[in-house]
Amino acid sequence: MSEIQVEEAHGSRMIREARLEAFDNRTPGRDYTIQFTIPEFTCLCPRSGFPDFAIIHIRYVPGPRCVELKSLKLYINGFRDRPVFHEDAVNTILEDLVSLLAPRYCEVVGDFNVRGNIKTVVRAQHREPGWGGDADPWWSDGGDQPAGAPPGDG
């Protein structure tokens, strides 16, 4: 019996080879906030193998570098086949962004869908030592602010 060889799809290859990329912050002397909402985050439960779904919210005050968006999209999509606990997913995203960007401030919120009658929201933050500034409040696109945002922070 012969095996059928299936060529890897272009998108799958791009996700597999994805690396977070940065570009120089062109306004490093000013504090400003960049925010992203990633509404279709998926990963796999490391215990059951079933998919978990979440909205990931990221906001940061850049230091010397900003994240390139296509690389962020592909990096995030790389979690879709990865067995990872919710807490580890959020903290890994934060650690990878901090390592790449050296931001003044960065926050990642994972607002996971209900699973087994439990709603999980994981929030992780980084603040550059000595930085006394504040990130802008979470912005709203007309809907609710991120679930991980504290009351009055939107």
N, C-alpha and C positions, 0 to 999 in steps of 0.2 A: 504494500500500500504506500503510495507516495504522499508526502506531506505538501500541503499547499502553503507557499510562502506568501505572507502578506506584507507588503511594503508599509513601513511606518508612515503615518500621515504627517504632512508638513507641520501642522499645529502641534501634534504630539512631540515631534522632534524639537520644536522650538521650546516647548515647556520643559522637556527633559534637559535641555542644554542651557536653560535660563540662568542668568546670574544678575543679581541686583547691580545696577549701574548708577553713577552719580555724575552731576556736572557742577561746576563751580558756581557758588552763590554770587550773583552779580551785584547784590546789595548787602554785603556782609556787615555794614555799619548800622543797619536798622533791624530792629526786632519786628518780625511780621510772622503771621501764622499761615501755614498751609494745611489744608484738611482734605481727606479723602474718605469716601464711603465706598465700600466694596460689598455689594448686596448679594453676591452669589458665591461666597466662600464655601468650600466643601473640603472635608477631610474624612478619614475613616476612623471609627472607634477601634482602639487597639485591642479591646476585649472581644467584641462581636464581629468586627469587620464590616458592620453596617455603616452607611454614610451618615455623617453629621453635617448640618447646614448652619450657616451663620451669616450675619452681617458684620463685617469688620470695619471699624472706624479708626482712622489714624489722623492725628494732628501733631504738628511739630513746628517749632521755631528753629529755622535753619541756622547752623553755624557756617562752616566754610563750604558745605556742599548741600545740594538738593537731589532728591531721588528722581531718576528718569522714569516717566510713567509707564512706558511699554515694558520696561524691565520689571517694574513693580507688578504689573498685571501678570506677566508670565511667571514670576516668582510665586505670587499668590496662587496661581493655577496649579503650581507644582505640589500643593498640599492635597490635591484631590484624590491621589492614590496613596497617600502617606498615613499609616496608622499613628495617630497622635492624640493625646489627651487635650481637652480644651485649654487647660491652663498652659500646657507646653506650647501649643500652637501660638497663643497670644504672646507668651514670653519669648519664643523663638523669633517671631516677627519683630518684636521690639529690639531684641539683642542684635539682630542682623541689621536693622536700620541704624541703630546707635553706632555699631561698629563701622558701618559704611559712611555715615553722614557726620558724625560728631556733632549732633544738634545741641542747641542750648536747652531744649525741652522736647520730649517726645512722649506721646501717650497712644496706646493701642487698646481698643475695647473690642472684645469679641462677644457679640450678642447672639448666642446660640439658640436654635429652635428647641422647643420643648422635646425632651426625650425621656421616656419612662416616667412621665408626669412631673418632671423637674425642669425648670427653666434655669439656664446657666448664663451668667454674664461675668466675664473675666476682664479686669481692667489692670493694666500695668503701665507704670510711668518711669521716665528717666528725667533727671534734671542735672544739668552741668553744674559741678561744684562751683559755688561762688556766684552763679547767675541768679540775680534777684528779680528778674522780670516775670511777667505773666503771659501765658498763652491767651489768645483771644478766646472768649467763650465758644462752646460748640455752636455751630451755625445750624440752622434748620432749613430744609428745602421745602418747607410748608407742612411737613409731617412732624412727628415727634423728634426730639433731640435723641442722641444715642442713649440707650438704656443705661449705660455705664456712667453717664454724665451726672454729677451730683445735682440735687435740686437747686434751681436758680442759676445754673451754669449754662443756660441755653438761651 
